[in-house]
Amino acid sequence: MKKLINDPDDVVDEMLEGMVAAHPDRLRRLPDTQVLVREDGPVEGKVALVSGGGSGHEPTHGGYIGDGMLDGAAAGDVFSSPTADEFEALIDACDAGEGVLAVVKNYEGDVMNFDTAIELAEMEGVDVAEVVVDDDVAVEDSLYTSGRRGVCGTILVHKAAGAKAAEGADLDEVQRVAQKVIDNVGTMGTALTSCVTPEKGEPTFDLGDDEIELGIGIHGEPGTERTETMDADAITEELAGEVLADLDLEAGQEVVTIVNGMGGTPEMELFVVNRRLQEVLADHDLETWDAWVGEYMTSLDMAGCSVTVCAVDDELKDLLAAPADTPALTVR
């Protein structure tokens, strides 16, 4: 499999170097780490928002560092959690004295290493709170998790909590807003092809030419069903149906939606999915307040997509519409 890489062992290091080179006014890298932070951080008078996880999901997480979103992020090796030491360095570098909120996707390595880092940071006097995102409605447990996986809904957590922090809210309020998003969001994905990791150089799982996987995880973990290929409308109905059944929203509820590419899907196809998604929501008497379409949390070069729905009220709408300036997402 052809890839634009040099040595697979260097791909994360070289990616981070390239990100900083592309955004030197926004990002800096902590020496001898795989941690990126705001170039102007730590930001005085503001709660810091941090996240992180395995590489291969770009632009997650480093792409969301900047005004109105994250203050920093740790990048693990491909599909592997950063170490506790890296998370601790991240927390220490971003703390400006107002406390730090860690946004953790629900994968065992991320949770374990972030928890260890938080304990170490608290021993040094840093006030740290945590939320765990578990928006994947497909499975309750997987190869990597106890409980539901954290997937693309995480980006809405970054956005709302980051906006709340930018307002000058205290740590408890920023954590409350983050948890509010988590409590109101659901996601489900599908794979048309496997992804190919740099070190392996071949598909991580076998998927026939006439097969798709519903409920796939962002590391290629098995989903809920392997089935024959379906057209875009049928796939969208399956994904949206599972998410809406999980959320159980009342008629008239306003929502934000994300049709997220997994790394190998043209935007043309994502907009085709969004077209049917909005029709499904209308059939359920739901009102779309905003619709995002693009690549927000990928799985290397996997072809497929995920569908996210988040119920919003006036508070969340204000926060999601608040200004943000990051390499991957800008709101004005």
Number of C-alpha atoms within 10 A of each C-alpha: 9 8 11 6 13 10 9 16 13 12 18 19 15 14 13 19 15 12 18 18 12 12 14 13 11 20 26 21 20 15 8 7 17 22 23 28 26 24 19 14 18 19 18 13 15 21 32 31 31 28 28 26 29 21 25 26 25 19 16 24 27 31 21 28 30 25 20 27 30 30 32 32 31 28 29 23 18 22 18 16 24 25 21 21 15 24 34 21 17 27 32 19 19 24 25 18 16 20 21 29 29 27 27 21 25 23 24 16 19 26 21 15 20 28 18 16 23 25 16 18 21 14 10 10 11 19 18 21 17 20 18 19 26 25 28 28 24 25 17 12 11 16 11 16 19 12 15 20 26 23 27 31 29 26 20 23 24 25 26 26 34 32 26 29 28 23 15 14 17 16 22 13 15 26 23 14 21 28 18 17 24 21 15 18 29 29 32 29 31 29 27 23 22 25 25 20 20 21 11 10 13 14 16 15 13 10 15 14 10 10 16 22 24 23 26 26 26 25 22 21 14 19 18 13 13 17 12 11 15 13 8 16 15 13 20 27 17 16 23 25 16 18 24 20 11 17 17 9 17 11 13 12 16 21 22 20 25 26 27 27 27 28 22 20 18 14 15 9 14 22 16 14 24 22 14 18 25 18 13 18 21 14 10 16 15 19 16 19 14 14 15 14 16 19 26 26 24 28 28 22 20 23 19 26 30 31 27 28 26 27 24 21 12 9 11 23 17 14 20 24 14 19 17 22 16 20 17 16 16 15 12 7
